[in-house]
Amino acid sequence: MNAQNCDDPALLCAETNNEETITTANPVSFDCIDADFSFFYNFTTNNLANPGNVTVNIDVLDCFNNGLSDTVQAVIVEVIPGADPCLNSSYVAVSPCVSDTLNLQMESDDLQPNTDYLVILGTDHSPFDGPCGFDIQIEGPAVDISAGQFGDMGFFVTGDILVTLGESVTLSAQGADAIPGYSWSPGTFIDDPIGNDVLSFPEETIDYTVTGFIGDCEVTDVVTVIVGPPIGIPNTITPNGDGINDLWKISGISEFPRVEVSVFDRWGQQVYRDSGYEQPWNGERANGQFLPTAAYYYVIELNSANINIEPITGVITIIH
């Protein structure tokens, strides 16, 4: 790409690497930059009330003159509204101005929503002395979108979402432009894959990717919905008659009146079976004898009328 000047900056997007080479004269003098050659980038912040900041990383790939690396300077600026983007007096720095021969990093102050900013790179390295190439990336909450859910107190929460099998969850996204909005993929277990808020009724743990636009930049985020069993299954009972942990009390199992519960010993012999599980098991065989201390294997078939749930298996330990 040819050098981009102040009134025709190149687009800088999150989640994108940009390898460029400065090839033409484009003088600039601002802050620590006093250079004959420059490159201008433009990025736009998201629409959140407090979008946060950005970090810009620049790797100088090839900027040598007589075997020595030439210096590259860089700064992030906001252009005063209505001012000429090519006048130094129009710039307000929103990051430290940095200078180095290798790698540079700039972290901005907290930025304004829906606002255009410039990244200015400058060098005195002449293209006649060889190429001056660099790789630039931008990241940070101000140029990204977020996927998550709104909690009970109305706060937006990101990170993995834990739901119980058979429950639904409303997934939400924020930060992107209202048009074209958001799209979610895959469309599995979702009522409608388009929109800020989508209803998911997951039958298994799944990663959802949400895509939106900030200005001309397409950005994504991923949220994982972890689906846990719809019942709580203790892994130990101590049926010694003290009233503490004597029974295998499976929470939530009353929601499944057609449940079948089976327990097997280490040799695969069935030692207990019940339909409906109206009374918690106390560790006895069908003949009323208590099973000895050991680990036993269970299979719980919920037989839900509303959702296909695979049999739940595990180990229950009896301790006397």
N, C-alpha and C positions, 0 to 999 in steps of 0.2 A: 504494500500500500504506500502511496506517496504521502509525504508529510501533510498532516492536517493542520490548518491554521485556526486562528481564533474565531473566525466567522463560519468555519466549516469543520467543527470538531468531529472526531471519530466516536462512535458509540462504544461505551464501556458497560458491560453487563456482568452481573454476578454469574457464577457457575461457568464462566467462559475464559479461556486463555487467549491472549492476543499477542502474537509475535509481529513486531513492526520494525521498520528500518527508516531512519531519518535520511532523506535524500536531497532535500532542497533547502535553500536559505529561508529562514523565517525568524527574524530577530525578536527577542522578547527581553524585557528588563522589569523584574518584579521580585521583591523580597530578596532571597539569596540567589535568584536566577538572573544572570546577566550574560545572555548567550546569543550567538549568531544563528543558531539552528534550534528549532523547537518542534514539539508535537503536542497537540491539544486533544483531550478526550472530554466527552460529556457523559454524565450519568444523572439519573433522576431518582429521587427518593420515593419511598412508598407513601401511602395515604394515611398512615397511622398518626394519631395526634402527637405522639412522641416516638418518632421512628428510630432514634438512637444514632449510632455512629457507623463509620465504615473504616476499613483498613485497606490500603492499597499497597501491594507488593510489586516491586519492579526488579527483575533480574536482568542485569546488563549482560548480554550474550556476546557481543563482539563490537568493541569500540576502541580499537587500537590504533596508535600512531607511533611508528618507529619502535614497535615492540612494547610500548607502554600504554596502559589503559587511560583513556581520557575521562574526565569527570562528567557525570550527569547529575543535574539538579531537578528537583520536582517539588510541587506544592499543590494542595487542593484549595480552590478558591470558589467563592460565590460572586457572581456578577451583580452589581447594584441594579435593581430593577429599572428598566428603561435606558440604561447606559450602554455605550458602545462596547461590545465584548472584546474589542481589540485595543482599548485604552488601558494602560496600567492603572490609572486612577479609578477604573471601574471595578477593580478586584478587591475583595475582602478575603484574606486568608482564613481558612477554617481548619488548617492543620499546620504543624511545623513545616518549614521549608527544609528539605534534606538534600545532602550532596554526598556523592560517593562515586568510586570507580567500579564497584561491583554490584552489590545488591542494596536496594533502598526500600524502606518501609515507612509509610505515613499513616497515622491514625487521626481521624478527624475529631472535632468536637461533636457533641450531639447536634444533629442537623434538623432542618425544617421539613415538614411533609410536603409532598408534591412540588418539589423544588429542583431546578436544574443546577448542577455544579460542574466546574471544569477541573480537570487534572492537567497541569502544565508540566511538560518535560523540556529541559533545555540543555544544550551542550555547545561547546566551541569546536567540537570535532567536525572537520570538514569531510563531506562525502568523497572528496578527491583524495583523501588520505586512506580511504577504505570505508566499508560499511559501519554504521553504528546501529546495531540491532539490540532489541530488548524484548522481554516478555513481561506483560503486565496483567495482574488480576486484581479484582476488587471483591470484597466480601464484607459481611456485617449486617446487622438487623435492618439498617436503613435502606438496603437495596434488595431485601429478600421478603418472602412471604412466610407465614407460619400456619401450620395445621395443628389442630388440637380439639379441645372442647371447652365449653363454658361451665365452670363449676357451680356448686350450689349457691355461692355468694356472688355469682355474676362475673367472676374474674376468669379471664382466658388462661387456660392451662395447656402447656405443650408437653410432649413426652408420651411414652406408651400409655395406652388406655386399657384398663382391665375390666372386662365384663363377664358376667356369668352366662353360660350357654343357655339360650332361650330368651335373653334380654336384648333389647335394642339400644343403640347409642347414637346420639346426634353428633356428627363430625362437623367442625367448623373451620373456616380459613379466614385469614385477614391479611391486609397489606396490599393486595393487588388492585388494579384499576377496576372500577365498576363495570366497564365495558372493555373486553368481552366477558369479564367475570372469571369464574373458576370451573375447571373440569377435573373429575376424579377418576382414577383408574387403579385397579380394574373395576368394572361395573358390578362385580360379584357382590351379592348380598346388599346392594344399595338400591333405594327406591328410585332415585334419579341422579345420575352422575354429574349433573350440571347445577352449580349454585354455591352460594356461600355456606349454606348449611345443608347437609345431606343425612338422611336416616339410614343407618346400617343395621342389619339384623344378622350378624355373622354367626356362622355355624362352626367356624374354625379360626384359629389365629391367622391374621392377614395383614399385609402391608398395603396401605393406600398412598398413592402419589397424587398430590394436588398440584395443578398447573395454573398459573395466572400470568398476567403481564403487568410490568411496571414501566410505563412509557412504551418504548419499542423493545424492551427486554423480556423474554420469556423466562420465568423462574419457577422453581418447583420446591416442594417440601414433602416429607414422608412422615406418616404417622402409623404406628403399629397398634392394632387392636388385638389384645391378648384375650383369648376366650378360655375361661376356666370352667370346670365342671359345675353344674347347677346345684350340687349338693356338697355339704361339708362332711368328709369321711374321716373320723379319728383312726389312727393307725395302731392304737393300743387300748386294751381293756384289762382291768384287774378285778375279776369277779370274786372278791373275798368276803363280801357281805358287809363291808364297812360303809356302804352307801356312797362311796366316792369312786367314780369311774367303773362301776360294776356292770354297766350296760353299754352296748355299742349304739350310741345315739347319733344317728345320721341326720344332720340338719338339712331341712328342705325336702326331705324325701316324701313328706306327706302330700306334696304337690303332684306326686306321680302315683295315683291309686292303682295303676296296673303294674307296678314295679315287681320284679323278680330278683331276689337276693339269694345267691348261692355261695357257700364257703367250702373249700376243699383243703385236705391235708397235703403234706409234702409228696405223697404218693398219688395224688390225684383223686382220692376217694372223697366223695361228697359227704360232709359232716353236718351240713345245715342247709336248709332251703326254706324260703318263705315267700308268699305272694301277698303283696299289699304292704307288708312290713308295718303293721299297725302297732306291734309291740317290739321295742328294741331287744335285740338278742343279748343273752346273758352268758354266752359261751358254752351252752349245753348242747349235747347231741339231742336228737329227737326222742331218745329214750330217757332223757332227764339226767344223764351222766355228764359231769363237767369234763370238757376236753383238757388235756394236760398243757402245761406251759410249752408254747411253741409258736412258730410263725405259720399262719394259714393264708391261703390265697382266696380272694373273693372275686366274683363276677356280679356286677349290678346292671341289670337290664331295666332301664327306666320305662321303656315302652310308651313314650310320650305320644299323645294324640295330636300335638301341634308341631313338633319338630323332630327331624330324624337325628337321634343321638346314639352314637355307637356305644356298645357295652363298656362300662367303666370297670377296670381291673386294678388290683393292687394287693397289698399285704396287710393283714390284721394280725397283731401279736397278742396272745393271751399270756398274762403273767399272774401266777398265783403267789 
